[in-house]
Amino acid sequence: MSNLLSVEEEWINFKSKFNKSYDSEEEEQKRYQIFQDNYDKVVEHNKKFEAGEESSSLAINQFSDQSQEEFSKKSTGLKATGLRATGLARPAPQ
């Protein structure tokens, strides 16, 4: 990711590199907004990395047009149930 490229140029490069296309203009705008938010997070994180405040750098990847929630659902296969763990477990049978 070059500091010289604008977020719009990064978006164009992202879509080309990862062969991204969207079903509608509305979907593309939604994905662009998510990408822009993720791009800003990457830039801010990498500034901290360069200042020695983080131990690793981040980069734009094929998932950069997904929200954190979407990525988590797709990558883990887990579905939220709305139930919360209580920390209680049944004792093992004796």
C-alpha positions as CSV (number, residue, x, y, z in Angstrom):
1,M,0.0,0.0,0.0
2,S,1.6,3.2,-1.1
3,N,1.2,6.4,0.8
4,L,1.0,8.2,-2.5
5,L,-2.2,6.5,-3.6
6,S,-5.6,7.9,-2.6
7,V,-8.2,5.7,-1.1
8,E,-10.0,5.9,-4.5
9,E,-7.0,4.6,-6.3
10,E,-6.5,1.9,-3.7
11,W,-10.2,0.9,-4.3
12,I,-9.6,0.6,-8.0
13,N,-6.5,-1.5,-7.5
14,F,-8.2,-3.6,-4.9
15,K,-11.1,-4.5,-7.2
16,S,-8.7,-5.3,-10.0
17,K,-6.3,-7.3,-8.0
18,F,-9.0,-9.4,-6.3
19,N,-11.4,-9.5,-9.3
20,K,-14.2,-7.8,-7.4
21,S,-17.5,-6.9,-8.9
22,Y,-20.8,-6.1,-7.4
23,D,-24.4,-6.7,-8.4
24,S,-25.6,-3.1,-8.1
25,E,-24.3,0.5,-7.6
26,E,-25.8,0.5,-4.1
27,E,-23.8,-2.7,-3.2
28,E,-20.6,-1.2,-4.6
29,Q,-21.1,2.0,-2.6
30,K,-21.7,0.0,0.5
31,R,-18.5,-2.1,-0.1
32,Y,-16.6,1.1,-0.9
33,Q,-17.6,2.6,2.4
34,I,-16.5,-0.5,4.3
35,F,-13.3,-0.6,2.3
36,Q,-12.6,3.0,3.1
37,D,-13.2,2.4,6.8
38,N,-10.8,-0.6,6.7
39,Y,-8.3,1.3,4.7
40,D,-8.2,4.1,7.3
41,K,-7.7,1.6,10.0
42,V,-4.8,0.0,8.2
43,V,-3.2,3.4,7.6
44,E,-3.6,4.4,11.2
45,H,-2.3,1.1,12.5
46,N,0.7,1.2,10.2
47,K,1.6,4.7,11.4
48,K,1.8,3.3,14.9
49,F,3.9,0.4,13.6
50,E,6.3,2.8,12.0
51,A,6.5,4.7,15.3
52,G,7.3,1.5,17.2
53,E,3.9,1.4,18.9
54,E,2.8,-1.8,17.2
55,S,4.7,-5.1,16.6
56,S,3.3,-5.8,13.1
57,S,2.0,-4.0,10.1
58,L,-1.3,-4.5,8.3
59,A,-2.2,-4.5,4.5
60,I,-5.2,-4.4,2.3
61,N,-6.3,-8.0,1.4
62,Q,-9.2,-9.8,-0.4
63,F,-11.4,-9.3,2.7
64,S,-11.1,-5.5,2.9
65,D,-14.6,-4.9,1.5
66,Q,-16.2,-6.9,4.3
67,S,-17.2,-5.6,7.7
68,Q,-15.7,-7.3,10.8
69,E,-19.0,-9.0,11.5
70,E,-19.2,-10.4,7.9
71,F,-15.6,-11.5,8.0
72,S,-16.1,-13.3,11.3
73,K,-19.2,-15.1,10.2
74,K,-17.7,-16.2,6.9
75,S,-14.3,-17.2,8.3
76,T,-15.5,-19.1,11.4
77,G,-18.7,-20.5,10.1
78,L,-20.3,-19.5,13.4
79,K,-23.7,-18.1,13.6
80,A,-24.8,-15.8,16.4
81,T,-27.5,-17.3,18.5
82,G,-28.2,-14.4,20.7
83,L,-27.5,-16.6,23.7
84,R,-24.7,-15.8,26.1
85,A,-22.4,-18.2,27.9
86,T,-22.9,-18.2,31.6
87,G,-19.6,-19.9,32.5
88,L,-21.5,-22.7,34.2
89,A,-21.0,-26.3,33.0
90,R,-22.4,-29.5,34.1
91,P,-20.1,-31.7,36.1
92,A,-18.7,-34.8,34.4
93,P,-20.7,-37.9,35.1
94,Q,-19.2,-40.1,37.9
